[in-house]
Amino acid sequence: METEWIDGAEIKVSISGDTALISANREGLLSLTGHLAALADGMPGDHIHYDENNSLEEGSSELIIERTEQV
């Protein structure tokens, strides 16, 4: 599965208690939209792993989004 980033994308993930907050600028939100669409077309078990080393802003919590057949 290929994902693309729009130049200037900024995304931060933070967790407080049992709440996850995803904060993103316009480019970040549009990038995530494309990633989620690609994931939706994938196979169960496909996933996207985001962390501060490959896509998120410094200090972000890790985020994994997985495609399942049923929840």
C-alpha positions in Angstrom: 0.0 0.0 0.0 1.4 3.3 -1.0 0.7 6.5 0.9 1.7 10.0 0.0 2.3 13.1 2.1 1.3 16.6 1.0 4.2 19.0 1.5 4.0 20.9 4.7 1.9 18.3 6.5 2.1 18.6 10.3 0.4 16.0 12.6 0.7 15.5 16.3 -0.9 12.8 18.4 -1.3 13.1 22.1 -2.9 10.9 24.7 -4.4 12.1 28.0 -6.1 9.4 30.1 -8.3 7.4 27.7 -8.5 10.2 25.1 -6.4 10.4 22.0 -6.1 13.8 20.2 -5.0 14.1 16.6 -4.1 17.7 15.8 -3.2 18.5 12.2 -2.9 21.4 9.8 -4.8 21.4 6.5 -2.0 19.5 4.6 -1.8 16.9 7.4 -5.6 16.3 7.4 -5.6 15.9 3.6 -2.6 13.5 3.8 -4.5 11.4 6.5 -7.6 11.4 4.3 -5.6 9.8 1.4 -4.0 7.3 3.8 -7.3 6.3 5.2 -8.8 5.9 1.7 -5.8 3.7 0.7 -6.2 1.6 3.9 -10.0 1.2 3.3 -9.1 -0.3 -0.1 -6.6 -2.7 1.5 -6.9 -6.1 3.0 -7.8 -6.9 6.6 -4.6 -6.7 8.7 -3.1 -3.9 6.6 -2.1 -1.0 8.8 -0.3 2.3 8.9 2.1 3.1 11.7 2.8 6.7 12.5 5.4 7.9 15.0 7.7 10.9 15.5 10.5 9.2 13.6 8.6 8.9 10.3 5.7 11.2 10.1 4.5 12.9 13.4 5.7 16.0 15.1 8.2 15.6 17.9 6.7 14.6 21.2 3.8 12.7 19.6 2.5 9.4 20.8 2.6 6.5 18.4 -0.5 5.8 16.3 -1.4 2.6 14.5 -4.5 2.5 12.3 -5.5 -1.0 11.1 -8.0 -2.3 8.5 -10.2 -5.0 9.9 -13.1 -6.9 8.4 -15.4 -6.4 11.4 -15.0 -4.6 14.7 
